[in-house]
């Protein structure tokens, strides 16, 4: 009886019939569409990334969030941004509910104004003049303030939500509304009807009539919770309404292992039931009646009832405008309550482990760090079959899913030749690393018996984010080992199998000197943006991947320096005096077009058009199947031209390039400065004077004469390996190897010297004489 468009529902999927079916010893469905049914309530989300699926959300606004710093009146700007976010989520089709404080504060502001006005009138009538000097405002009773402020608070919400074409409804509750079965059913029915009509319920305790809370009467089991504050109200409501997510906003970043502001207090990223014993609670909020302990109890109660919970800061001006939407997007904000404890350490714990072991790594002798790198090189050769087997799994999966472009698949692929090349580079790096950490760069005799030294030291903890390139892992690891830096690695999931075995081999090599934890591979569901927020743990971020990845990281890492380049728009300029043999070498484009140092724009001197040399260049590009795009000037010279380029700043990363015409070497330089990315640019000419001017004027990290742009590489430069290419103009530039991962510190050796000794009345004078730099290191 089945026909097209019929739907058969089976947990946990539905089968939607798209073509006719037959009975043939059973039901045959020729074409099906799988539809994921809504997540059944009763089980909270296990990971932050799943929060995007949250359909019904309760947002709890604490007193400190909605109240001004003077505790009298509302924080209107903050409330407006919160309303905007809730409205955005509501208009996405989610069901939003707000549990709000603020009636007392709003009422206090109104009553104070009324009392002062009344006193001033009475005083003026009594004395004949308006003397406000000695006026005092009596202590205002909270219930009276709530009664006076509730209507104004609700009117404010209504006005704000109206701007987004969203209607609101006010609901005031007390403890009895949950404990009386009939009232509880009525409340449940009302809320469901409001949500069905796309109305945002705004719920508050009826503080005008609510009795003082009874001590220790809350959270007595799954089915009993005393509504003594808005934390417990929000938790009770979330479970009652089977909400997917409860967002509790207060004036702290989340839950800390000790009171915020105390020494060594650390924000807890994920909190699990049973962890309560590890927490030391501080004082309550400046205006709330709850406190962090009450929040945690309420959160765990809601979690037990099947609702996920996040406690976050709703007062920080840097994040207030997007804190709610960021949480729903799965970003790492606040404390996430989860019932699923991961098998391994958190990324914060990994970073701490890396930093601790990294310090031990830096204190090793240079020869010992070299031994680790040589051991890793040997393991790459010995375990070749295992590495290539893991890589084949990644390649098969990438090909089957079809999500990766051909250039990325090329980067993902490993071979015996690649592994051998890696091993050679690592041994080369091991030999050069003997003169790295602790190397004295400068010695100065400041005064008699007072000497100053500038020495090289590790940067600290590096975060390297790379995609599709598993060969990056041993390269970067070896550089970190040689420079004594701790390392956090975040690889793309497309290379997860290869990265896993390469990391295991790296830790095996590190273990020969007991520093295996110095290099960590992030295998949890950490988003790149979340890693970029660890500014207190990470000292430098190095992206290895697409220009989009680099730009995203540069935007996200507001508190951590980023070393890298956003694009590799490399130019080759063929001068009028170019040799035909050198001009027709297409190595820059065709050797490995996916690399960032491959040519993307070919600049041709105008006088070479319609010459045999130009024809040979075009013929060779065609023979190599390079798709050519015409720049605006080049297109103007042709009757029938290739497709005109959309942008002269394009990084193709494939067998494609742009050809453009320039009038002179200076014109080529100007073009490169306008459209290039300061990566690598080349001149092909036999005129030495022209070449030298080009080399001096082009402000790129790498500038070549009669050589392929593909030489811009750490291994080819003799660095052994590179952590990436930097187009920055401070610190490291070009291929970044061992030197680029070191910084300096100053060491002063004296004999009780004081600055007062060098004052005008002092007995000593500064000398500042350079003295010979000793060979070797301080290790």
C-alpha positions as CSV (number, residue, x, y, z in Angstrom):
1,X,0.0,0.0,0.0
2,X,3.0,2.3,0.1
3,X,3.3,5.1,-2.4
4,X,5.7,8.0,-3.0
5,X,5.8,10.6,-0.3
6,X,4.8,8.1,2.4
7,X,6.8,8.2,5.6
8,X,7.5,5.3,7.9
9,X,8.8,6.3,11.3
10,X,11.2,4.1,13.2
11,X,13.4,5.3,16.1
12,X,15.9,6.9,15.6
13,X,15.2,7.7,11.9
14,X,12.3,8.1,9.5
15,X,12.2,6.5,6.0
16,X,10.7,8.8,3.4
17,X,9.6,6.9,0.3
18,X,10.6,8.6,-2.9
19,X,9.9,5.9,-5.5
20,X,7.4,3.1,-5.7
21,X,8.1,0.0,-3.6
22,X,7.3,-3.6,-4.1
23,X,6.8,-6.6,-1.9
24,X,9.2,-9.4,-2.8
25,X,9.8,-11.7,0.2
26,X,9.7,-8.5,2.2
27,X,9.5,-4.8,1.7
28,X,11.9,-3.3,-0.9
29,X,12.5,0.4,-0.8
30,X,14.4,1.5,-3.9
31,X,15.1,5.1,-2.8
32,X,15.0,6.5,0.7
33,X,15.6,9.8,2.5
34,X,16.9,9.6,6.0
35,X,15.4,12.2,8.4
36,X,16.9,12.6,11.8
37,X,14.2,12.8,14.4
38,X,14.4,15.4,17.2
39,X,16.7,14.4,20.1
40,X,14.6,12.7,22.7
41,X,14.5,14.6,26.0
42,X,16.0,13.0,29.0
43,X,19.7,13.0,28.0
44,X,21.7,16.2,27.9
45,X,24.2,17.0,25.2
46,X,27.6,15.4,25.6
47,X,29.7,18.0,23.8
48,X,29.6,21.8,23.1
49,X,29.4,21.2,19.4
50,X,26.0,19.6,19.8
51,X,24.5,22.8,21.3
52,X,23.8,23.9,17.8
53,X,20.9,21.3,17.9
54,X,19.3,23.0,20.9
55,X,15.7,23.7,20.0
56,X,14.2,24.9,23.3
57,X,16.5,27.3,25.3
58,X,16.1,29.0,28.7
59,X,18.2,32.1,29.3
60,X,18.6,33.1,32.9
61,X,19.6,36.7,33.5
62,X,21.1,37.2,37.0
63,X,20.7,40.4,39.0
64,X,24.3,41.5,38.2
65,X,23.5,41.2,34.5
66,X,20.4,43.3,34.3
67,X,21.3,45.7,37.1
68,X,23.6,48.8,36.8
69,X,26.8,49.0,38.7
70,X,25.2,51.4,41.3
71,X,22.5,48.7,41.9
72,X,19.8,51.2,41.2
73,X,18.3,50.9,37.8
74,X,18.9,48.6,34.8
75,X,21.8,48.2,32.5
76,X,19.9,49.2,29.3
77,X,22.7,48.7,26.8
78,X,23.4,45.2,28.1
79,X,19.8,44.3,28.1
80,X,19.3,45.5,24.5
81,X,22.2,43.3,23.2
82,X,20.8,40.3,25.1
83,X,17.3,40.9,23.7
84,X,18.8,41.2,20.2
85,X,20.5,37.7,20.5
86,X,17.4,36.1,22.0
87,X,15.3,37.6,19.1
88,X,17.8,36.3,16.6
89,X,17.6,32.8,17.9
90,X,13.8,33.0,18.2
91,X,13.6,34.0,14.5
92,X,15.8,31.0,13.6
93,X,12.9,28.8,14.7
94,X,14.1,28.1,18.3
95,X,11.9,28.3,21.3
96,X,13.3,30.9,23.7
97,X,12.3,31.6,27.3
98,X,13.8,34.2,29.7
99,X,14.1,33.9,33.4
100,X,14.9,37.4,34.6
101,X,15.9,39.4,37.7
102,X,15.8,43.2,37.8
103,X,12.4,44.1,39.2
104,X,13.8,44.9,42.6
105,X,16.6,47.1,41.1
106,X,14.1,48.9,38.8
107,X,11.6,49.4,41.6
108,X,14.4,50.7,43.9
109,X,15.2,53.3,41.3
110,X,11.6,54.4,40.9
111,X,10.9,54.5,44.7
112,X,14.0,56.5,45.5
113,X,13.1,59.0,42.9
114,X,9.6,59.3,44.3
115,X,10.8,59.6,47.9
116,X,13.4,62.3,47.0
117,X,10.7,64.2,45.1
118,X,8.3,64.0,47.9
119,X,10.9,65.0,50.5
120,X,12.0,68.0,48.4
121,X,8.4,69.2,48.1
122,X,7.7,68.9,51.8
123,X,11.0,70.5,52.8
124,X,10.3,73.4,50.4
125,X,6.9,74.0,51.9
126,X,8.3,73.8,55.4
127,X,11.3,76.1,55.0
128,X,10.2,78.2,52.1
129,X,13.2,77.1,50.0
130,X,14.4,74.0,48.3
131,X,17.1,72.7,50.6
132,X,18.1,69.1,49.7
133,X,21.3,68.9,51.7
134,X,20.3,66.7,54.6
135,X,17.9,64.4,52.8
136,X,18.3,60.7,53.4
137,X,16.6,57.9,51.6
138,X,15.2,55.2,54.0
139,X,16.1,51.6,53.5
140,X,13.7,50.2,51.0
141,X,12.0,46.8,51.5
142,X,12.7,44.4,48.7
143,X,9.1,43.2,48.2
144,X,7.9,46.8,47.8
145,X,10.7,47.5,45.3
146,X,9.7,44.4,43.3
147,X,6.0,45.4,43.3
148,X,7.0,48.9,42.0
149,X,9.5,47.7,39.4
150,X,7.9,44.6,37.9
151,X,5.5,46.4,35.5
152,X,8.3,48.8,34.3
153,X,10.7,45.9,33.7
154,X,8.1,44.0,31.7
155,X,7.3,47.1,29.7
156,X,10.9,47.5,28.8
157,X,11.2,44.0,27.6
158,X,8.1,44.4,25.5
159,X,9.4,47.5,23.9
160,X,12.7,46.0,23.1
161,X,11.3,42.8,21.6
162,X,8.7,44.7,19.6
163,X,11.6,46.1,17.5
164,X,12.2,42.5,16.2
165,X,8.5,41.8,15.7
166,X,8.4,39.4,18.6
167,X,5.7,39.4,21.2
168,X,6.4,38.7,24.9
169,X,4.3,37.4,27.8
170,X,4.9,37.9,31.6
171,X,4.7,35.0,34.0
172,X,5.2,35.5,37.8
173,X,5.6,32.3,39.9
174,X,6.2,31.2,43.4
175,X,7.3,28.0,45.0
176,X,3.7,26.9,45.4
177,X,3.1,27.1,41.6
178,X,5.5,24.1,41.2
179,X,4.5,22.1,44.3
180,X,0.8,22.3,43.7
181,X,0.1,19.7,41.0
182,X,-2.9,21.6,39.4
183,X,-1.0,24.9,39.3
184,X,2.1,23.1,37.9
185,X,0.0,21.7,35.1
186,X,-1.6,25.0,34.4
187,X,1.8,26.7,34.2
188,X,3.1,24.0,31.9
189,X,0.1,24.3,29.6
190,X,0.4,28.1,29.5
191,X,4.1,28.0,28.6
192,X,3.6,25.4,25.9
193,X,0.8,27.5,24.3
194,X,2.9,30.6,24.3
195,X,5.8,28.8,22.7
196,X,3.4,27.3,20.1
197,X,2.4,30.9,19.2
198,X,6.0,32.0,18.8
199,X,5.8,34.2,22.0
200,X,8.8,34.6,24.3
201,X,7.7,34.0,27.9
202,X,9.5,36.2,30.4
203,X,9.4,34.5,33.8
204,X,10.3,35.9,37.3
205,X,9.7,35.0,40.8
206,X,6.8,37.0,42.3
207,X,9.1,38.8,44.7
208,X,6.2,41.1,45.9
209,X,4.6,38.2,47.7
210,X,7.3,35.4,48.0
211,X,8.3,34.5,51.5
212,X,11.9,34.5,52.6
213,X,13.7,31.2,51.5
214,X,13.9,28.4,54.0
215,X,17.5,27.3,54.6
216,X,18.6,24.0,53.1
217,X,15.2,23.4,51.5
218,X,16.2,23.4,47.9
219,X,17.3,20.6,45.5
220,X,16.0,17.7,47.5
221,X,16.0,15.1,44.8
222,X,15.0,15.1,41.1
223,X,11.3,15.9,41.7
224,X,11.7,18.5,44.4
225,X,13.3,21.9,44.2
226,X,12.6,24.9,46.3
227,X,12.3,28.1,44.2
228,X,14.3,30.4,46.5
229,X,16.2,32.3,43.7
230,X,16.2,32.6,39.9
231,X,18.9,30.0,39.6
232,X,16.7,27.3,41.1
233,X,13.7,28.8,39.2
234,X,15.5,28.5,35.9
235,X,16.6,24.9,36.6
236,X,13.1,23.9,37.7
237,X,11.5,25.6,34.7
238,X,14.1,24.1,32.2
239,X,13.4,20.5,33.4
240,X,9.6,21.1,33.6
241,X,9.6,22.4,30.0
242,X,12.1,19.7,28.8
243,X,14.4,22.4,27.6
244,X,17.5,21.4,25.7
245,X,19.7,24.1,27.1
246,X,19.9,26.4,30.1
247,X,22.2,29.4,29.7
248,X,22.8,31.0,33.1
249,X,24.4,34.5,32.8
250,X,26.0,36.2,35.8
251,X,28.9,38.5,36.5
252,X,31.7,35.9,36.3
253,X,33.2,34.0,33.4
254,X,32.0,30.7,34.7
255,X,32.9,28.2,37.4
256,X,36.4,28.4,38.9
257,X,38.2,25.8,41.0
258,X,38.6,28.5,43.6
259,X,37.0,32.0,44.2
260,X,37.6,34.2,41.1
261,X,40.3,36.8,41.7
262,X,42.3,34.6,44.0
263,X,45.8,33.4,43.1
264,X,45.8,30.4,40.8
265,X,42.1,30.4,40.3
266,X,41.4,28.5,37.0
267,X,38.2,28.6,34.9
268,X,36.7,25.2,34.6
269,X,35.8,24.5,31.0
270,X,33.7,21.4,31.6
271,X,32.2,20.4,34.9
272,X,31.0,16.9,35.7
273,X,28.8,15.5,38.4
274,X,30.9,14.4,41.2
275,X,33.5,17.2,40.8
276,X,31.9,19.3,43.6
277,X,34.5,18.3,46.1
278,X,37.2,20.0,44.1
279,X,35.6,23.4,44.2
280,X,36.1,26.2,46.8
281,X,33.2,28.7,46.6
282,X,33.6,32.4,47.2
283,X,31.1,35.1,48.2
284,X,27.7,35.7,46.5
285,X,27.1,38.2,43.7
286,X,27.1,41.9,44.6
287,X,23.3,42.0,44.1
288,X,22.0,38.5,43.8
289,X,20.6,36.3,46.5
290,X,22.1,33.2,45.1
291,X,25.8,32.7,44.6
292,X,28.0,30.3,42.6
293,X,27.2,27.4,44.9
294,X,23.5,27.8,44.3
295,X,24.2,28.1,40.6
296,X,26.2,24.8,40.5
297,X,23.5,23.0,42.6
298,X,20.8,24.2,40.2
299,X,22.8,23.4,37.1
300,X,23.5,19.8,38.3
301,X,19.8,19.4,39.1
302,X,18.9,20.5,35.6
303,X,21.6,18.3,34.1
304,X,20.1,15.3,36.0
305,X,16.8,16.2,34.5
306,X,18.1,16.0,30.9
307,X,18.9,19.7,30.3
308,X,22.4,20.9,29.3
309,X,23.7,23.9,31.2
310,X,26.3,26.6,30.7
311,X,27.2,29.3,33.2
312,X,28.8,32.3,31.6
313,X,29.5,36.0,31.9
314,X,26.8,38.3,30.8
315,X,28.4,41.5,31.8
316,X,31.7,41.5,30.0
317,X,31.5,44.3,27.4
318,X,33.8,42.4,25.0
319,X,31.5,39.5,24.7
320,X,28.0,40.6,25.9
321,X,26.8,41.3,22.4
322,X,27.3,37.8,21.2
323,X,27.7,35.6,24.3
324,X,24.3,33.8,23.9
325,X,24.6,33.2,20.2
326,X,28.3,32.1,20.6
327,X,27.2,29.5,23.2
328,X,24.6,28.1,20.9
329,X,27.2,28.0,18.1
330,X,29.2,25.7,20.4
331,X,32.0,28.1,21.1
332,X,34.1,27.7,24.2
333,X,32.5,30.2,26.6
334,X,31.9,29.8,30.3
335,X,31.5,26.4,32.0
336,X,29.7,23.6,30.3
337,X,28.1,21.0,32.5
338,X,28.3,17.5,31.0
339,X,27.6,14.0,32.2
340,X,30.1,12.5,29.7
341,X,33.7,12.7,31.0
342,X,36.3,12.4,28.2
343,X,38.9,9.6,28.4
344,X,41.8,12.0,27.9
345,X,42.9,15.4,29.4
346,X,41.3,18.6,28.3
347,X,43.2,20.9,26.0
348,X,44.0,23.2,28.9
349,X,45.5,20.3,30.8
350,X,47.4,19.3,27.7
351,X,48.8,22.8,27.4
352,X,49.9,22.8,31.0
353,X,51.5,19.4,30.6
354,X,53.3,20.7,27.5
355,X,54.6,23.8,29.2
356,X,55.9,21.9,32.2
357,X,57.7,19.3,30.0
358,X,58.8,22.0,27.6
359,X,60.8,23.6,30.3
360,X,62.6,20.3,30.9
361,X,63.2,20.0,27.2
362,X,64.8,23.5,27.1
363,X,67.1,22.5,29.9
364,X,68.5,19.5,28.1
365,X,71.9,19.7,26.5
366,X,71.9,20.6,22.8
367,X,73.3,17.1,22.1
368,X,70.4,15.5,23.9
369,X,67.8,17.5,21.9
370,X,69.7,16.5,18.7
371,X,69.5,12.8,19.8
372,X,65.7,13.1,20.1
373,X,65.5,14.6,16.6
374,X,67.7,11.9,15.1
375,X,65.7,9.2,16.9
376,X,62.5,10.6,15.3
377,X,64.2,10.6,11.8
378,X,65.1,6.9,12.3
379,X,61.5,6.1,13.4
380,X,60.1,7.7,10.3
381,X,62.2,5.2,8.2
382,X,61.7,2.2,10.5
383,X,57.9,2.6,10.8
384,X,57.4,3.6,7.2
385,X,54.9,0.8,6.4
386,X,52.7,1.7,9.4
387,X,52.7,5.4,8.5
388,X,51.8,4.8,4.9
389,X,49.1,2.4,5.9
390,X,47.5,5.0,8.2
391,X,47.9,7.6,5.4
392,X,46.1,5.3,2.9
393,X,43.1,5.2,5.3
394,X,42.9,9.0,5.3
395,X,43.3,9.2,1.5
396,X,40.5,6.6,0.9
397,X,38.2,8.4,3.3
398,X,39.0,11.8,1.7
399,X,38.4,10.5,-1.8
400,X,35.2,8.7,-0.8
401,X,33.6,11.8,0.8
402,X,34.7,14.1,-2.0
403,X,35.1,17.0,0.4
404,X,38.7,17.8,-0.4
405,X,39.9,19.6,-3.5
406,X,42.7,18.0,-5.6
407,X,45.4,20.3,-4.2
408,X,44.4,19.4,-0.6
409,X,44.4,15.7,-1.5
410,X,47.9,16.1,-2.9
411,X,49.1,17.7,0.4
412,X,47.5,14.9,2.3
413,X,49.3,12.1,0.5
414,X,52.5,10.7,1.9
415,X,55.0,8.5,0.1
416,X,58.3,6.7,0.8
417,X,60.1,9.5,-1.0
418,X,58.4,12.1,1.2
419,X,59.3,10.2,4.4
420,X,62.9,9.8,3.3
421,X,63.2,13.5,2.5
422,X,61.7,14.3,5.9
423,X,64.3,12.1,7.7
424,X,67.1,13.8,5.8
425,X,65.8,17.2,6.8
426,X,65.5,16.2,10.4
427,X,69.1,14.9,10.6
428,X,70.2,18.2,9.1
429,X,68.2,20.1,11.7
430,X,69.7,17.9,14.5
431,X,73.2,18.9,13.4
432,X,72.3,22.7,13.4
433,X,70.4,22.6,16.6
434,X,73.6,22.3,18.7
435,X,74.0,26.0,18.7
436,X,70.4,27.1,19.5
437,X,69.0,27.5,23.0
438,X,71.3,29.4,25.4
439,X,73.5,30.8,22.6
440,X,75.1,34.1,23.6
441,X,74.4,36.8,21.0
442,X,76.0,39.7,22.7
443,X,78.2,40.5,25.8
444,X,78.7,43.9,27.2
445,X,80.8,45.2,30.1
446,X,78.5,47.7,31.7
447,X,80.9,48.6,34.4
448,X,83.8,47.1,36.4
449,X,82.7,43.6,37.5
450,X,79.2,44.1,35.9
451,X,78.6,42.1,32.7
452,X,75.5,41.8,30.6
453,X,74.7,39.0,28.2
454,X,71.9,38.6,25.6
455,X,71.1,34.9,25.1
456,X,68.6,32.9,23.0
457,X,65.7,31.2,24.8
458,X,62.5,29.4,23.7
459,X,59.4,31.3,23.1
460,X,57.3,29.1,25.3
461,X,54.2,27.2,24.2
462,X,53.6,27.1,20.4
463,X,50.2,26.3,18.9
464,X,50.6,25.0,15.3
465,X,47.3,24.6,13.4
466,X,47.7,22.7,10.1
467,X,45.3,21.1,7.6
468,X,45.8,18.2,5.2
469,X,49.6,18.1,5.6
470,X,50.6,15.3,7.9
471,X,54.3,15.8,7.0
472,X,54.1,19.1,8.8
473,X,53.8,17.3,12.1
474,X,57.3,15.8,12.3
475,X,58.8,18.9,10.7
476,X,57.3,21.3,13.3
477,X,57.9,18.8,16.1
478,X,61.6,18.7,15.3
479,X,61.9,22.5,15.2
480,X,60.1,22.7,18.6
481,X,62.5,20.1,20.0
482,X,65.6,21.9,18.6
483,X,64.4,25.3,19.9
484,X,63.3,23.9,23.3
485,X,59.6,25.0,22.8
486,X,56.5,23.2,24.1
487,X,54.2,22.4,21.3
488,X,50.4,22.0,20.9
489,X,49.4,20.5,17.5
490,X,45.9,20.8,15.9
491,X,45.7,18.9,12.7
492,X,42.8,18.5,10.3
493,X,40.5,15.6,10.8
494,X,41.1,14.6,7.2
495,X,44.6,13.4,8.3
496,X,43.6,12.1,11.8
497,X,45.0,8.5,11.3
498,X,48.3,9.7,9.9
499,X,48.7,12.5,12.5
500,X,48.0,10.0,15.3
501,X,50.8,7.6,14.4
502,X,53.3,10.4,13.6
503,X,52.5,11.9,17.1
504,X,53.0,8.6,18.7
505,X,56.5,8.3,17.1
506,X,57.3,11.8,18.2
507,X,56.5,11.1,21.8
508,X,58.5,7.8,21.5
509,X,61.5,9.8,20.5
510,X,61.0,12.4,23.2
511,X,60.7,9.7,25.9
512,X,64.4,8.8,25.5
513,X,65.1,11.9,27.7
514,X,61.8,11.8,29.7
515,X,60.0,14.8,28.0
516,X,57.3,13.0,26.0
517,X,54.6,15.4,27.2
518,X,56.4,18.4,25.6
519,X,54.5,17.9,22.3
520,X,50.7,17.3,22.5
521,X,48.2,16.5,19.7
522,X,44.8,18.0,20.3
523,X,42.3,15.2,19.5
524,X,39.3,16.6,21.4
525,X,36.5,18.5,19.6
526,X,38.2,21.8,20.1
527,X,37.3,24.5,17.5
528,X,40.1,26.6,16.2
529,X,38.5,29.8,17.6
530,X,38.4,28.2,21.1
531,X,42.1,27.4,20.9
532,X,42.8,31.0,19.9
533,X,41.2,32.2,23.1
534,X,43.8,30.5,25.3
535,X,45.9,33.6,25.6
536,X,47.1,32.8,29.1
537,X,48.4,29.4,28.0
538,X,49.7,29.8,24.5
539,X,52.5,32.2,23.5
540,X,52.5,32.0,19.7
541,X,50.2,30.6,17.0
542,X,51.5,29.4,13.7
543,X,48.9,28.4,11.0
544,X,49.9,26.1,8.2
545,X,47.2,25.8,5.6
546,X,44.9,27.8,3.3
547,X,44.8,31.6,3.2
548,X,41.3,31.4,4.6
549,X,42.5,29.4,7.6
550,X,45.3,31.9,8.3
551,X,42.9,34.9,8.0
552,X,40.4,33.1,10.3
553,X,43.1,32.5,12.9
554,X,44.4,36.1,12.6
555,X,40.9,37.4,13.3
556,X,40.3,35.0,16.2
557,X,43.6,35.3,18.0
558,X,43.1,38.7,19.5
559,X,45.4,38.1,22.4
560,X,48.1,35.8,20.9
561,X,50.7,36.7,18.2
562,X,50.2,34.9,14.9
563,X,53.2,34.1,12.7
564,X,52.3,33.3,9.1
565,X,51.2,34.6,5.8
566,X,47.6,34.9,4.6
567,X,48.2,34.2,0.9
568,X,51.0,33.1,-1.5
569,X,50.4,35.4,-4.5
570,X,53.8,34.9,-6.0
571,X,55.0,36.7,-9.2
572,X,57.5,35.9,-11.9
573,X,58.5,38.9,-14.0
574,X,60.1,38.1,-17.4
575,X,62.2,41.1,-18.3
576,X,62.9,42.3,-21.8
577,X,66.5,41.1,-21.4
578,X,65.5,37.6,-20.3
579,X,67.2,34.5,-21.6
580,X,64.8,32.3,-23.6
581,X,66.1,29.2,-21.8
582,X,65.4,30.6,-18.3
583,X,62.1,32.3,-19.3
584,X,60.5,29.1,-20.6
585,X,61.2,27.1,-17.4
586,X,57.7,26.7,-15.8
587,X,59.0,25.1,-12.6
588,X,57.6,27.9,-10.5
589,X,54.1,27.0,-11.6
590,X,54.1,23.3,-12.4
591,X,56.5,21.6,-9.9
592,X,53.9,21.7,-7.2
593,X,51.0,24.1,-7.9
594,X,49.3,23.6,-4.6
595,X,52.3,25.0,-2.6
596,X,52.2,28.6,-1.3
597,X,55.4,29.4,-3.1
598,X,54.1,28.5,-6.6
599,X,53.8,31.3,-9.2
600,X,50.3,32.7,-9.5
601,X,50.9,35.7,-11.8
602,X,53.3,35.8,-14.7
603,X,54.3,39.4,-15.6
604,X,55.6,39.9,-19.2
605,X,57.5,42.9,-20.5
606,X,55.4,44.6,-23.2
607,X,58.2,44.3,-25.8
608,X,58.1,40.5,-25.5
609,X,54.6,40.2,-26.9
610,X,54.3,38.6,-30.3
611,X,57.9,37.3,-30.1
612,X,59.1,33.7,-30.4
613,X,60.0,33.7,-26.7
614,X,56.4,34.7,-25.7
615,X,55.0,32.0,-28.0
616,X,57.3,29.4,-26.4
617,X,56.1,30.4,-23.0
618,X,52.4,30.1,-23.9
619,X,53.0,26.8,-25.7
620,X,54.8,25.3,-22.7
621,X,52.0,26.4,-20.3
622,X,49.5,24.7,-22.6
623,X,51.6,21.6,-22.8
624,X,51.6,21.4,-19.0
625,X,47.8,22.0,-19.1
626,X,48.0,25.2,-17.2
627,X,44.7,27.3,-17.5
628,X,45.6,30.9,-18.3
629,X,43.6,33.9,-17.2
630,X,44.3,37.3,-18.8
631,X,45.0,40.4,-16.8
632,X,43.2,43.6,-18.0
633,X,46.2,45.0,-20.0
634,X,47.1,41.6,-21.5
635,X,43.4,41.2,-22.6
636,X,43.5,44.6,-24.3
637,X,46.3,43.4,-26.6
638,X,44.4,40.3,-27.8
639,X,41.5,39.9,-30.3
640,X,40.6,36.6,-28.7
641,X,41.9,36.4,-25.2
642,X,41.6,33.8,-22.4
643,X,39.0,34.5,-19.7
644,X,39.8,37.8,-18.0
645,X,40.9,37.5,-14.5
646,X,38.4,38.4,-11.7
647,X,41.1,39.6,-9.4
648,X,44.9,40.2,-9.7
649,X,45.2,39.0,-6.1
650,X,44.1,35.4,-6.7
651,X,46.0,32.5,-5.2
652,X,44.9,29.6,-7.5
653,X,46.8,26.7,-5.8
654,X,46.3,24.7,-9.0
655,X,47.4,24.5,-12.6
656,X,46.1,28.0,-13.2
657,X,47.8,31.4,-13.5
658,X,47.3,34.9,-14.6
659,X,49.3,36.6,-17.3
660,X,49.6,40.4,-17.2
661,X,51.7,42.9,-19.3
662,X,53.9,45.6,-17.8
663,X,55.9,48.4,-19.4
664,X,59.1,48.1,-17.4
665,X,60.9,46.6,-14.4
666,X,59.6,49.5,-12.3
667,X,56.1,48.8,-13.5
668,X,56.5,45.2,-12.5
669,X,57.7,46.2,-9.0
670,X,54.7,48.5,-8.6
671,X,52.4,45.8,-9.7
672,X,53.9,43.3,-7.2
673,X,53.6,45.8,-4.3
674,X,50.0,46.5,-5.2
675,X,48.7,43.0,-5.8
676,X,51.3,40.7,-4.2
677,X,51.3,39.2,-0.7
678,X,54.9,39.8,0.1
679,X,55.7,36.1,-0.1
680,X,58.1,35.3,-3.0
681,X,58.7,37.2,-6.2
682,X,61.1,36.5,-9.1
683,X,62.8,38.4,-11.9
684,X,64.1,36.6,-15.0
685,X,66.7,38.8,-16.8
686,X,70.3,38.8,-18.0
687,X,70.7,42.5,-17.1
688,X,72.5,42.5,-13.8
689,X,71.7,46.2,-13.1
690,X,68.0,45.6,-13.7
691,X,68.1,42.5,-11.5
692,X,69.8,44.3,-8.6
693,X,67.3,47.1,-8.7
694,X,64.4,44.5,-8.6
695,X,66.1,42.6,-5.7
696,X,66.5,45.9,-3.7
697,X,63.1,47.4,-4.4
698,X,60.7,44.4,-4.1
699,X,59.6,44.3,-0.4
700,X,58.8,40.6,-0.2
701,X,60.0,38.0,2.3
702,X,61.9,36.2,-0.6
703,X,63.1,37.8,-3.8
704,X,64.9,35.7,-6.5
705,X,66.9,36.3,-9.7
706,X,66.7,33.7,-12.4
707,X,65.5,31.0,-10.0
708,X,62.2,29.2,-9.4
709,X,59.9,30.6,-6.7
710,X,59.7,27.0,-5.4
711,X,63.1,27.4,-3.7
712,X,61.3,29.4,-1.0
713,X,61.4,26.6,1.5
714,X,63.2,25.9,4.8
715,X,64.6,22.6,3.7
716,X,66.0,24.1,0.5
717,X,67.4,27.0,2.4
718,X,69.4,24.7,4.6
719,X,67.1,25.1,7.7
720,X,66.4,21.4,7.8
721,X,62.7,22.1,8.1
722,X,60.4,25.0,8.4
723,X,57.4,25.8,10.7
724,X,55.9,27.9,7.9
725,X,56.6,31.0,5.9
726,X,56.1,34.4,7.5
727,X,55.4,37.6,5.6
728,X,55.5,39.7,8.7
729,X,58.0,42.6,9.0
730,X,59.0,42.0,12.6
731,X,60.5,38.9,14.2
732,X,61.0,36.1,11.7
733,X,60.5,36.5,8.0
734,X,60.5,34.1,5.0
735,X,60.9,30.4,5.7
736,X,60.8,30.1,9.5
737,X,63.2,27.6,10.9
738,X,65.0,27.1,14.2
739,X,66.1,30.8,14.5
740,X,62.5,32.0,14.1
741,X,61.4,30.0,17.1
742,X,63.8,31.6,19.5
743,X,63.6,34.8,21.4
744,X,66.1,36.4,23.8
745,X,66.6,37.3,27.4
746,X,69.1,39.4,29.2
747,X,71.4,38.1,32.0
748,X,73.3,40.5,34.2
749,X,76.1,39.4,36.5
750,X,77.4,41.7,39.2
751,X,78.8,41.9,42.7
752,X,76.2,43.8,44.7
753,X,76.0,46.7,42.3
754,X,73.2,49.3,42.8
755,X,71.9,52.0,40.5
756,X,72.7,54.6,43.1
757,X,76.4,53.9,42.6
758,X,76.1,55.3,39.0
759,X,74.3,58.6,39.9
760,X,76.0,61.9,39.6
761,X,77.2,61.6,43.2
762,X,78.0,57.9,42.9
763,X,81.4,56.3,42.8
764,X,81.0,54.4,39.5
765,X,80.5,55.2,35.8
766,X,79.0,53.2,33.0
767,X,81.4,51.8,30.4
768,X,79.2,49.9,27.9
769,X,82.1,48.1,26.2
770,X,81.4,45.1,23.9
771,X,83.4,42.1,24.8
772,X,84.0,38.9,22.7
773,X,81.1,36.5,22.6
774,X,82.0,33.0,23.9
775,X,81.4,30.0,21.8
776,X,78.8,27.3,22.9
777,X,75.7,27.7,25.0
778,X,74.8,28.3,28.7
779,X,73.5,24.7,28.9
